[in-house]
Amino acid sequence: MASSNESTGQAPFSWGRTSALAVAIALHSFAFLLLVAPMAPPKSQEKEKEKIVQVDFIEPPPPPPPPPPPPPEPPKAPPPKIIQQVKPPPTPPPPAPPPPAVDEASTNAIPAPPPAPPAPPAPPADIAPSENLSYRQRNPPKYPPQAVRQRHEGTVVLLVLVGVDGSPKDIKVDQSSGFRELDRAAEDAARNWRFNPGKRGGQAVEGYARVPVTFNLNQL
């Protein structure tokens, strides 16, 4: 007697086929779950957020205020005025008193009066400093070549502070010649000159002397 499957024309039930079909369905379901699940876990996103560094820009402090301007220079004091002392004339001695009238008989008995004492010497006068001309002749100023080419002439008046030893301690141009090269040549020459120091009460003192220096092309 044949089975019912054979009479109906269907294949008989197989466990192996059923197991393979179940495994295939399980694999498809697992693959579907992987597609639906997120690509990266939430922990990795949190780690990426932690790597972001927030930078706050702080404005630089304002620049310091500029320093105050320097105080103005005090005005320079003008050079002292030179007062030339005029030597007073010597005091004439007082006239000698006339000899007393004495009788000829008594001339041998009364001695003659002593002579009058000489007049005291006059006090030493103040002398202003002056230039020693021998040093100027020994070291004359050099005529600048530029002034010779441009035919420059003129007179420079120097104001020289003369020390007690006669050396120039300070030299200034009191009156310019109108040409800078002539003024400079006069100053350079005066540094090698010697002067006669001024005297006050018979003692040498410092003082100013005015020295004119003339530049003339005819004297070359």
Disulfide bonds with the S-S distance in Angstrom:
none
